[in-house]
Amino acid sequence: MLAWSVLSVLGSISGHRVSLPRLRFEQLLYRLAHIAAYRQLGTPDGEAAAADRSGSESPGYEQLAVSRREDILNTAIRLFDERGFQSVSSDDIGQAAGATGPSISKHFPGKTDLLVAAVTRGGEQRRAGTAAALGRATTPEESLTGLLRSYIEFALRHSHLIGLLIGELDQLPDKERNASRQVQRD
């Protein structure tokens, strides 16, 4: 039911007749999906309960860029998801990130290195979320609920990374693609 609720919020975009700037619209959908994911049924203020349980409203990955390398990687993740790996050049990434070619190659020797870093990051974050969820659980039901919440939270916070993990794995070199698929299976 929880996953269905969150997916309903995200899928509702086809029925909206409001025109908002893309970033604002994504933030609104994220907020609504977050509320749906953490709402405690039967409480008068589910949103307050959501804020209490999640610690605070967490920013999306694009707000976590604390260095030039992070900014470049986050920009590449977004562009790869939106346009596809093959359709994005290093110059496109540099222009969107406000960086020059030499600045990008200082951090990532090639475009494929950006994709490998993104997929590695996604696997590490999913693995950490899984470990944390299972570490807090004391019953099988809590394990399942925690795993679902962890995966939904990851998907909501990192929608571009999820898109990349779903749609661009075939662009990875064989070794990294096989390793990524094994991480997903695990």
C-alpha angles and dihedrals in degrees: 000000000000094000090044090053094050093045090049090056092048093043092050091082090091090065099047119106096188122108114214130160108275097247092048091048091050090049091050093049090047091051093049093047090047090053091049091049095050103032113126108218115231095026120115094227111034092169092059089049089051092053091048094051097043095046094234137340102293120221122237118258091262089067093053096069104126100161140033090255092053091046092052093047094047091048091050091050091053095046094045090052095045099042106015128255095269093051095055123080128198087248090056090053092046093049093048092046094044091242134124128236094259090049091055095045089050088065101027120023093206144004091258089057088060091052092048091050091049094049091045090051091050092051093048093049093048090048092050091048091050093049092048093048093049092044092058095045122097099175134040089249091054089048092054094043091047093049091049092048091047093052094044091049090050091049092049096046096042106033094149091049090051089051090051093047091051101040110028108043090103088066093063123098111263096258095052093041091053092046092049092050090050090052089051092050092047 
